[in-house]
Amino acid sequence: MILLHEPTLKGNEKKYLSECINTNWISTSGKFINLFEKEICKYTKSKHVVLVNSGTSALHISLLLSNIKPGDEVIVPTVSFIAPINAVNYCKASPIFIDVDDYLNIDIKKVISFLENETITKNNLTYNKKTKKKISAIIVVHVFGNLVNLKPLINICKKKKIDLIEDAAESFGSYYKNSQKIKHAGTIGKFGCLSFNGNKIITCGGGGAILTQSKVLADKARYLVTQAKNDPVNFVHDNVGYNYKMTNLHAAVGIAQIKNIKKILLNKKKIFNFYFKEISKINGVSMILNPKYCNSNNWINLIRIDKEKYKKNVKQLIKIFTIYGIQVRPVWFLNHLQKPYKHYQRYNIIKAKKLLDTVLCVPSSASLKKNQIKKITNLLRNKNI
Ligand SMILES: Cc1ncc(COP(=O)(O)O)c(C=O)c1O
């Protein structure tokens, strides 16, 4: 079986896990937690990092600390894993769904058009003309490793008092290369959220992180994820908190993983380039490329099918790949059509509707070999493998 994305556990994972077990530091305190936070700061140049037990909890806390109140609205992409939309729901707020751009990221031009034409400003805050609700934040999701072009969005968000949260779960290691200093995914918005789930570029088994450039916000996040404990001796809690901390066991795996990030990213780039070379030879199939302004971690490679030229559709291709033991997937079912969310507002969604039929996610593990990629591209060419 060639899987879509397997972890690469080639470092000191076992050694560090044994150290946790041998010393009894297996829970939410311990040296690996501090070390892993420091390493993420060093790598991303984020001033502060708070480790949590999942990317979803990172998103939930980021929304709470952006003052999302019940009844508020949050702008989100319709194409994304569902976690950020669920996090909006945990806050009893409503999503507003936006279309995708050519890289499958939220379409910033449409976000700006929505903000300019469909909202009004009252007392310095932004309200939705249609629902009359306050729009408090936007979650941009950097999908599959490609970064959202944030430049045009930053000023309008500031002007409209809308907090910018980056869901960088899939884009750890991706960075913007246009600016004089490179800027890592998750370090531009008020918060950046990472995931270390098993399928991510580096993993802890499960886990996540909140990135912020503000010490005040980092301290607040640390407080909320520790059950909002005000007094650790008498266990006084002045607020409702959450049990969202990462354990030392998970951080032990994380620290072993981050030490190998350069090698993992190098392999990912080689895999992208080899796919590109092979797929360029096939009529009716192309790769979704990386935007010029960013260096992508190439987490998952995506191919686009031209239904006119290439005689099979995504569904038929999935059947064929499955027979040969190769795991491929369509992009996520659109969030604005999911049962819990189909009654919420959506704005001018056109491109996203075509993706399910035309885009395929192909195996992309950092350990993928050239002969395996050949097997995949030969199948795409209808050649026997
Ligand atoms: C875009 C995106 N956001 C959030 C998450 C949630 O992360 P976690 O599974 O760690 O909760 C994931 C993936 O799992 C994701 O792909």
PDBQT file of the ligand as one rigid body, heavy atoms in Angstrom, charges set to zero:
ROOT
HETATM    1  C1  LIG A 401      -6.249  22.874   7.945  1.00  0.00    +0.000 C 
HETATM    2  C2  LIG A 401      -6.332  22.137   9.234  1.00  0.00    +0.000 A 
HETATM    3  N1  LIG A 401      -6.729  22.797  10.329  1.00  0.00    +0.000 NA
HETATM    4  C3  LIG A 401      -6.813  22.193  11.507  1.00  0.00    +0.000 A 
HETATM    5  C4  LIG A 401      -6.519  20.865  11.650  1.00  0.00    +0.000 A 
HETATM    6  C5  LIG A 401      -6.735  20.242  12.977  1.00  0.00    +0.000 C 
HETATM    7  O1  LIG A 401      -5.611  19.752  13.556  1.00  0.00    +0.000 OA
HETATM    8  P1  LIG A 401      -5.717  18.573  14.637  1.00  0.00    +0.000 P 
HETATM    9  O2  LIG A 401      -6.057  17.324  13.916  1.00  0.00    +0.000 OA
HETATM   10  O3  LIG A 401      -4.357  18.547  15.240  1.00  0.00    +0.000 OA
HETATM   11  O4  LIG A 401      -6.769  18.972  15.612  1.00  0.00    +0.000 OA
HETATM   12  C6  LIG A 401      -6.084  20.130  10.534  1.00  0.00    +0.000 A 
HETATM   13  C7  LIG A 401      -5.716  18.723  10.543  1.00  0.00    +0.000 C 
HETATM   14  O5  LIG A 401      -5.782  17.862  11.228  1.00  0.00    +0.000 OA
HETATM   15  C8  LIG A 401      -6.003  20.780   9.295  1.00  0.00    +0.000 A 
HETATM   16  O6  LIG A 401      -5.630  20.115   8.200  1.00  0.00    +0.000 OA
ENDROOT
TORSDOF 0
